[in-house]
Amino acid sequence: MRNTYILLFSLYWAQGLPVGFMTHALPVILRAEGVSLAHIGGFGLLMLPWSIKIFWAPLVDRYGSRSRGHYRSWIIPLQWLSVAVLIGLSFLPIQALNQPLYLLIFFITLLVMNGIGATQDIATDGLAVNILKNEQQHWGNTFQVIGSRLGFIVGGGAILWLLDFLHWQMTFLLLAVLVFLNTLPVLWFKEPDHQKMVSLSSEKLPARTRITAYFQYFLADSTLATWLLVLLTFKVADGLSGPLLKPLMVDLGLSFSQIGIYVTMLGAFAALIGAGLAGWCLKYWSRSWSLMIFSILKILSLIAYAWLAAQYEAQNKVANWIIYLINAAEDMVSAMLLVVMLTLVMQYSRKHLAGTDFTFQVALMATISGGLYSLSGLLGDALGYQNYLNLIVIIAIFCLIPIFRWMKVAKNI
């Protein structure tokens, strides 16, 4: 079982590297170049493949090599493609990004990389659901979050730090090497047999009928119906606040190195601690109460950010260590929330539709978050940091209602 945890850790670390760059490093680089919050929010479109991957998730569940392992036959080629794209990015001159042609190539390349990562995520999630037993799910998701957050440390924090010392090409070649190394554990892993997705009789049904039958699972009883509402509201606060937090650091006067080391990397280390703490808490607390408690802590961290915004707009000097502490606390609580949420998502995923069920639930959250991410830049420009973050806190409080309703019907969870 230890090898299983190492496998999941390595796969999610490899996925976290490019995602960390796009969600943590890229907004900082763009803001430093004078890009508006509205345009930075528009870069949320790069995450589109993560929102729409549900459309090809059934293909990943249905097709795969029995001899090489169903999900391994997807994961390994996609890992090699990620390495190839990172090598390609290393040859793109960053100083030429102000030219439309190079900017377009950069955007398309990042979009392709996200498509590869999103597809690999389907296969990795499906593999995790199939190899983890119910009592192992919280630890499996703990290692998942630790791996992905470590990817954020390197892809989001170390990238900013290294760009101050190394040139663009060497930095991305180093990322490619790390993804390659994280491919090794899955090469040696023997995947158990994959349960057939659907029967031959159901395959003959019209596509619309199969889709309707699929969604009926999530509307089958009150527990799953209220769970859907939780999925739809869980990422609202993250989506609204996402594009603002890192640009706020730039406007507070922090340098690339400070943001890379003390904000992104320190925050990611705090997330590692949070993920481990959440795994320990889930041994003793119910999953439902953990979700509620961690959600309340998340709101408290957003209140702290709203206070930071108020100090910025009042032009009051804030000690750097306070900024670092607030960011680390928010990252730690977010990781704790993610562990319990992914554990619940895994619990509500069926074995024979593991990739599709898991992807559907995560895609719902990503769609809400991504849509609001693009919109939030406009709102942030219009309202200003303080008013907008105050509004987000109020919305986050209302988002506790679906969790409370689900807890009332989801007994013994």
N, C-alpha and C positions, 0 to 999 in steps of 0.2 A: 504493500500500500504506500510505503514511503516513495517508491519509484513513481507511483501514480501522481503523487503530489508534486514531485520534482518535474514530471512531464508537464502538468498543467501550469506550474510556475513558469517554465521556460517558454511555453507557447504564448501565454498571455504577456510575458515580458517582451517577446519579439513583436507582438501586436502593439504594445504600448509605446514602443520607440517612435514610429512615425506619427502616431496619434498625439503623443506628447509634444512633438514638434509643432503640429498644426494647431493644437489647442492652447499651448503655453508659450512657445517661443515665437511663433508667427505673429500673434497680435502685438507682442512687445516690439518686434522688428518693424512692423508696419506703423505703429504709433510713433516710434522714434523717427521715422521718415516723414512724419507730419500727416499721416493718413487720418481722416476723420473717424469718429466712433461709428458713424453710419456705414462707411465703407468697410471698416473692420467687421462690423456685424454682417455685411454682405458676404464675407469670406466663410460664413457658416454654411453656405451652399456646398463647400468642399466636403462637408460631412453628410451630404445627401445620400450616398450609397448605404450608410449605416441606418438611415431611416426607411429606405425602400427595399432593403435586402430580403424582406419577407416574400417578395415576389419570386425570387429564385431559391429561397430556402428549401421548398419541397423537392427541387431538383437535387440538392445536396443530400437530402434524406433518401431519395429514390435511387439515384445512380452512384455507383462506387464499385471498386474492385474488391471481390471477396478474398482473393489471394494476398493482396497487399494490405488489406484492412479497409473497410468501407470509408471511414473518415480520414484515415491516413492517406488514402489515395487522392484526397483533396488537399489536405494540409501541406504535404511535402512539396508538390509542385508550386503551390501558392507562396510558400516560404522562399523558394528559389526565385520566383518572380519579384517578390519584395526586394530581395538582394539586388536583382538586376535594375530595378527602378531607382533604388538608392544610389547605385553606381552611376546611372544616367544623370541623376540630379547633381552629382558631384562635378559634372563637366559643364553645368549651366552657370554662366558668369553672373553672380549676384549683382554686380555693379551695373549690369545692363537691364535690370528689371524695370527701369523707368521707360524702356522702349516697349511699345505695344506688342510686338511679335514675341519677344522674350517673356513678357508678362503672361501672354496667352499660353505659351509652351509650358511655363511654370505652373499655371493654373491647371492645365489639362493633365500634366504629369502627376500633380498632387491628387487630382480627382481619380486618376487611374490607380494610384497607390491606395487610396481609400476604398476603391472598389475591390481590390485584391484583399485588403485587410478585412473588409466587411464579410466577404465570402469565406475567408479562412475562419473568421469568428463563428460563422454558422456551423462549420465542421467541428471546430474546437468545442463549442458549447454542446453539440450533439454527442461528441465523444465523452465529455464530462458527465452528462446526464446518464449515459449508458454504463459508465464504469464506476460511478459513485453510488454507494448504498445510501439510504435515507439518513442514517446516523453519521455518515461521513460527509454529507453535503455541506454543512457549515464550514468544516475545515477545508474542503475542496474549494469553496468560494473564498475563503480567507487567503489561500495561496494564489487564487486567481487575482484577487485585488492587490495582494502584495506584488505579484509579478507585473501587473499592468502599471501600478504606481512606480515601481522601479524603472519601468520603461519611460514613465513620465519624467523621472529624475534625470535620466540620461538624455532622452529625446527633447525634453522641454527646458531643463535647467542646465545640464552640462553643455548642451549646444550653445546656449547664450554665453556661458563662461568661456568655452573653447573658441568661439568666434572672436573674442577679444585677443586671442593668442595665436590660433591657427587660422589658415585660410579656409574658405568654403569647401574646397575639394577634399582636403584631408579630413575635415570633420565628417562629411557624409560618407566617405570611404570607411571611416571608423564605425559609423552606424551600420553599414552593410556587413562588416565583419561580425559585429555583435549579433545581428539577425542570423547570420550563418551559423554561429556557434550555438545559438538557441534552437537550431534545427536538429542538432545531433541527438538529443534524447528521443525525439519521435522516430528517428531512423531505426533505433534499437528496440522500440516498443512493439509488443505483439498485441494487436487489438482483438478483443473478443468478437465473436460472430455478431453481425448486426441483424436485428429483427426486421423482417420484411415490412415495408411501410404500409401497404394496403393489399387487400386481396385482389385476385384477378377480376372478380365480379364487380368490385367497386371501381376498378380502373376503367370499366366499360361505361360507367355512368357519365353523363355530360359534365363538362368542367364546372358549370354553374351549380349543378347539384352537389358536386364534391365540395365546392367552396362553402356552400350553405351548410352542408353537414359538418364541415370543419368548425365553422363559427358557432354552431349549436352547442359545441362542447363548452365554450366559455359563457354560454347563456343557459346552461343546463340546470343550474340551481342558484339559490340566492347568494351562496358563498362566492361562486365564480363571477356572478354578475357584479357584486359589490367589489370584488377584487379588480375587475376591469376598470371600475371608477378610480380605484387607487392608482392603477397603472397610468391612467389618463392625467392625473393631477400630481403625481409624485415628482416629476421633473420640471414643473412650472417655474418654481423659484430659481432653479439652476439655469434654465433657459433664459429667464429674464435678466439674471445678474451676470451670466457668463462673460459677455463681451466688455463689461465695465470694470471688473475687478483688477485685471492686469493693467489696462490703460490708466486706472486710478493710481497705480503704483508709479507709473511714469510721470504723471502730473504731480505727484507728491515729491518728485525730485530724485527718485532712485535711479541708479545707473544700470546698464545691461548686466554687469557683473553682480551687483547687489540683488537684482531681480532673479538672475540665474541661480545664484548660490543661496541667498538668505530667504528668498520668497519661494521660488519653484522647487529647488532641491530640499531646502529645510521643510517646506510644506509637504513634499512627497515623503520625506522621512517620517514626518508626523503622521502621514496617512498610513505608512507601514505599521506604525505603532497602533493606530486606530483599527486597522484591519485585524491585527493580532488580538487586540482587546475585545473586538466584536466577536471573534471566534471563541474566546474564553467566556464572554457573557452568554453566548448562545448555548453553552453547556449547562447553564443554571437558570436562564430566563427563557420564557416562551418567545417564539419568533414574533408574535403579534405585539407583545408589550415592548420588545426590543425596538420594533419599528416605530412605535409611538414615542418612546423615550428619546431615541436618537433623532427623530424628526423635531422634537422640541429643542434639543440641543442645537440643531441646525439653524433654527429660527434665532436663537440667542447669538449665534455667530454672525448672522446677517444684521442683527441689531448693532453689533460691534462695528461692522463695515459701514452702516449708516452713520454711526458716530464719527468714523474716520472721514467720511464724505463731508460731514458738517464742519469738521475742523479744517478741511481743505478749503471749503468755500468761505469760511470765516478768516482764512489766511492765518490760522494759528499753526505754529510749528509743532509737529508731532515727532517724538523721538523714534528713530528707526526701529529700535527693538520692540516698540509697541506695535508697529506695522507688521513686523515679522511674526510676533506672537499671535496677533489676530488672524493673519493668513494661515499660520500653522494650525491654530485651533479649528478653523473652518475646514481645512483639508483633512484633519483627523476625524472630525465628525462626519464629513462626507464619505470617507472610507468606511466608517462604521455603518453608516446607512446603506452603503452599496453592498457590503457583505450580507446583511440581513435581507436586503431586497433580492439579491441574486439567489440566495438560498430559497426564498419563497417562490421566485420564478421557476427555479429548478423543481421545487416540490409540485408545482402545478403543470409540469411538462410530462407528457406521456412518453414512455420508453420508445415506442415504435415511431413516434413523430417528434423525437427529441430536438433535433435541429430546428424544425418548423415551429413547434410550440415555444421553445426558448426564444427563438428569433422574433416571433410574433409579439411576444410580451415586451422584449427589449426594444423592438422597433417602434412600438406604440410610444414608449417613453422617449425614444430618440427623435421621433417625428415631432412630438410636442416641444421638446427642448430645442431642436434645430429650427423649427418655425419661429419660436419666440426669440431665439438667438439672433436671427436676421432682423426681426422687428425691434428688438430691444435697443439696438444702436440708435435708431431713429428717436425712440422715446427718451433715451439717455441724453441725446443732443438737445431735445426739446425741453425736458424738465430739469436737467442738471443732475449731478450725482446725488445730492442729498434728497431732493424730493422723490427722485425715482427709486432710490434704495428704501426710503420710508414706505413707498407704495408696495414694493416687493415684500417687505416684512408683513404688511397687512394681508397681502394675497397668500403668503406662506401660512399664516395662521388659519385662514379659511380652508386651506388644503389639508388641514388636520381632520376636518369633518369626514371625508371619505374613509380615512383610516379608522376613525372611531366607529363608523357604521359597519365596516368590514369586521372589526373586532367583535362586534355584537353577534354576528352570525357565524364567524369562523371560530368555532370552539376547539379547544385542545390543539391549537397551533402556536 
